[in-house]
Amino acid sequence: MVIKVLGSGCANCKRLEKNTRKAVKELGIRATIEKVSDYRDILAYGVMKTPALVVDEQVKIMGRVPSVEEIKMYL
């Protein structure tokens, strides 16, 4: 599983990455977590508001920071 956290590196982007890492750990799954901060790459996903969570190339959440429990539902 490849998980991407899209965002410029703002506080919310960092919270999303932290929550995502925690969700992966709690579920005990193997996943690669990548940070994507280049705006062209972010726009390629059709994301207009960051932060965003992409799981296996599908945008799951954008424009907000979900809880750890919510992230688990998408993984």
Secondary structure as the mmCIF struct_conf table of DSSP 4:
data_model
#
loop_
_struct_conf.conf_type_id
_struct_conf.id
_struct_conf.beg_label_comp_id
_struct_conf.beg_label_asym_id
_struct_conf.beg_label_seq_id
_struct_conf.end_label_comp_id
_struct_conf.end_label_asym_id
_struct_conf.end_label_seq_id
STRN STRN1 VAL A 2 LEU A 6
BEND BEND1 GLY A 7 GLY A 9
HELX_RH_AL_P HELX_RH_AL_P1 ALA A 11 LEU A 27
TURN_TY1_P TURN_TY1_P1 GLY A 28 GLY A 28
STRN STRN2 THR A 32 VAL A 36
HELX_RH_AL_P HELX_RH_AL_P2 TYR A 39 ALA A 44
TURN_TY1_P TURN_TY1_P2 TYR A 45 GLY A 46
BEND BEND2 LYS A 49 PRO A 51
STRN STRN3 ALA A 52 VAL A 55
TURN_TY1_P TURN_TY1_P3 ASP A 56 GLU A 57
STRN STRN4 GLN A 58 MET A 62
BEND BEND3 GLY A 63 ARG A 64
HELX_RH_AL_P HELX_RH_AL_P3 VAL A 68 TYR A 74
#
